[in-house]
């Protein structure tokens, strides 16, 4: 543990490619996911352009790919765009950047360990992502240019080579995540530094810990379901396919939805609990105030995870599932709003009467809270099956998921990158560029996603390649009806009146989405520029308490150049008996009278 | 600069609630962006539940948004100042767990009553022998890639029998009476979506589903035709899978059936779909 930087000489390949060092693996995850983030973002921009200006010519490749359509994309290509956008963003960006990148980088550093419990397994968990990358990449080369069935892949619509590649990619991602989760659980349970009790762990680690439990228990179900659908597709087994022209049947499409959502709803929490943990740490650090209600925060994370296992049916209120069952799922779903609300109240409690430093990571962290309020609250109407009837499969759902996962998690990821970048690369990121990046991303993301709620309560269905077909039909229908209506009154379709509103809102959303894509240039410039020109960071540039800030920046092999011994909780900011406004977890007890008691209990003391 | 950021966060609830209110009251540029016209009897229950929940979450949205931005406004950094040293407040934690808990359970109970009417209890009718039985479907809806077949009862007055006749994409329904539809799919998942009746039901191949509602004639404008949409991704033609709903009086509906039965040949073969001309039945 004391051999920082003094590691037996290794070849370039074993040091930077097939490395077993958690920091290198975390960085590999980080770079891979950021590249896929660009791919997913590009797909999103493409589909937004189709929605705002339907059937305009596709630039550059249009004439080659769609010669018969005269350069316009096909409706099936549009289906590919949103399917691959969702698949890439969920399975290649958000899950691996939280668990893979931040989990790997932070868990050993924050618990005071020199590496993960199983370094080789850790390396494998990254390298098994590559077959997944290759499979999904190959699916772009299939006749449909990728998967076209929506990321939920509901049989019996799913078929063809793109499905095979898509399923294989997800199976590999699942295997990698399971390897990771076993490793994280073991590391957190077994390898904490002396004195680091479970109730002295920072919230980031609690988020990772609970997430790893979710992954370990829910992923096998998805993996099994994926293998069954693979068998359906390749060998005609018919687990999920009823009798039809292409299948001898015997299967049950609803079964797939149950198995898929049994994982994919907990996956939503996998995609947000680590972010919540990171945000808790960042807010406490920059508010210079202990986290409000540390234990309630842990209980609420655990509550979200526990309830998260029994809410999957709320994706299926109108699926044909027994509506009585819908009532049960509605109760558990509505109750899950409670721990989420408790978390929001505690974050605001942490900020209240703090001494708030509005650095770039803090702005992103606060915006996570602000946006999660919207994403969380918009979940309440759709948690109620009655109100879900009109809102289901409309843009309201699209708005909800993006407020949780983009405006929530992705903003927290940016907060995490700006916050831990100095530790990772030894240099500070530029604050001016960071704040510009924050400001424009924040404005554009609200422009992009808020009006989707409006489209949602108007009843505009999602996954429509365009609303032109509707309008065309309406116009044709009107002409026909005008001819036949005996009383001479022309008949109008209700949707026709809404069409103008749908179109201007879609154009507005697309302009904001393109703007949001463009301003990421600030981030890219900042990220790579700071590698070379950033101000050198010391060990603890943010004056934070947790263990990773006691190591050199960047930490050498083995992380710590001393044996960390933990004597208090992670949130001892602005203690009245100290001169500085922070006390690190490894600092010895402050005085002999023991006035600064170990805050391992986190007991809620009255204000 | 800190003030700038707190104003930015103040703007979130202000603009958010502003957009919702502008949409609800049809203020420029949000004209015609509120809930779709409702022509059903039970739609008002769903709409009311939506509005009630929107008010509740609106209050929470403004409240939390205010305290968040206010904290940034008043507690911004100054050197030498020390933040309050507090690890929490048990009474506050209990209060902000219990109160939302009651509100959430309240929402659950309130909506469950109408959910039961909407999806669980299919209407009952008095049968010939005097006992109560489930109401039989008036039309059988068969979804396929990419259209809707509406099968009406033939001479025997029952759907699902050999003499049914079919019209593609055009659904005629009588107003002011309880209607049950039988929903099926023959290929992939579809979702039968009537925006103006607040009906949405996925159709699963191999399963029969039912939807029930009552069209209120006073809410129907003369000669208005309503959309039938597909709300579950079903392939390349998903967005083109549009049907039309014609609410008609009972007399017009009976006339329409009668005319179709007359057109039907003696073997009970279905009539050809005649497109928009089938609208004649309603005009008569």
Interface residues (C-beta under 8 A of the other chain):
Chain A: X74 X75 X76 X79 X148 X149 X150 X154 X156 X157 X242 X243 X244 X245 X249 X252 X253 X254 X287 X288 X289 X290 X291 X292 X293 X294 X295 X296 X318 X319 X320 X323 X324 X326 X327 X330 X331 X334 X335 X337 X338 X341 X342 X344 X345 X346 X348 X349 X351 X352 X353 X354 X355 X356 X357 X358 X363 X366 X367 X369 X370 X373 X374 X377 X378 X380 X381 X384 X385 X386 X387 X389 X390 X391 X392 X393 X394 X439 X442 X446 X450 X451 X453 X454 X457 X458 X459 X461 X463 X464 X465 X466 X467 X469 X470 X473 X477 X480 X481 X484 X485 X486 X487 X489 X490 X491 X492 X493 X494 X495 X497 X498 X500 X501 X504 X505 X571 X573 X574 X575 X576 X581 X599 X602 X603 X604 X605 X606 X607
Chain B: X1 X2 X5 X8 X9 X12 X15 X16 X19 X20 X23 X29 X30 X31 X32 X33 X34 X35 X36 X37 X45 X46 X49 X50 X53 X54 X56 X57 X60 X61 X64 X65 X67 X68 X71 X72 X75 X76 X77 X78 X81 X82 X83 X84 X85 X86 X87 X88 X89 X90 X91 X92 X93 X96 X97 X100 X101 X104 X105 X107 X108 X111 X112 X114 X115 X116 X118 X119 X120 X186 X187 X188 X189 X191 X193 X195 X196 X198 X199 X200 X201 X202 X203 X204 X205 X206 X207 X209 X222 X223 X224 X225 X226 X227 X229 X230 X231 X232 X233 X234 X235 X236 X237 X238 X239 X240 X242 X244 X275 X276 X277 X279 X280 X283 X284
